[in-house]
């Protein structure tokens, strides 16, 4: 178990190129199981969750060829379907939540699949009902094995059938799973209340390139006409909007001058405006984001002069993955803000670590926290910290870089799951950070 040793309190400077999007990568990588043809995927991030899903694909029999840096070709021609019933798969599948997205492709193409209860971030209950109910409506049988703690799905050697699916929640992974299953189902599938994030749009565009028939891309109402088979294709993964938000937050709390290159502005939604509400200056220069050095930034109030409230909601609302970063940003702002985490019940508990560092935060309940900004007049203190999940981990890392003195961050494997070579990239910007294995 490695850890980071950080000496904080120094401004950083330089350019950064965002990594490929973690969430899009996991979806697109699972889609290779829908076809026996070759699928080339570019801009794959070098992160823990992606390495885990690629390992699962290789154990299933998918051939993986490296073409260049972050550029791979996959071919799922000879699949060992029995691997999904092994303890080895159960072990790997439990490591990341994204592993559940192999279910749709395998079920649709081979008629049966086993799903272990997936792992991932410990941020509260994350139900699977939306996935399973969608598969049921497409004609799959679903049963649960209490000893193995796995769900078994099968179609009795029949093809899945298109159906009308009204999703109980706009779950991104469930939407991706049901879309992929529907592409090879017989007849028409209509998915209402579908997630419509740019990463879902990217998946749909790739599937259409492979021969799928998907309409309504970018909306929450998708129509899919099943086809007998899918072919190959080439796909380029978008830059990661969560990582881009992380770099903006880092620049603000450390009073740094940072340029984020090639961010795909049109796919960032309201993210830049949310940071502007926090008082952060950021400029659009072609497809870059430029954040100048700011000694102070003031949180804006609502039009009726009320305290600013920032909350998460499905796209095009604010992604919940950025709320942890925004909390750290608020600790050094001028003014106060209420952060309302609606979607997950345990994601705000990491603020105890920030309070230990000197932040002024009131945790109202598991879903709400009020932050009173220190306006860089009183700095956070270095501390010994533990990374509980990916987003809390990067938030604690940002806090440590802004704090006076030394900090130790343990369990950095959680950060590595979602951020590519983060310590090396920070050192390029001038950060004093050392990874100790």
Order of alpha helices (4+ residues) and beta strands (2+ residues): beta-beta-alpha-beta-alpha-beta-beta-alpha-alpha-beta-alpha-beta-beta-beta-alpha-beta-alpha-beta-beta-beta-alpha-beta-alpha-beta-beta-beta-alpha-beta-alpha-beta-beta-beta-alpha-beta-alpha-alpha-beta
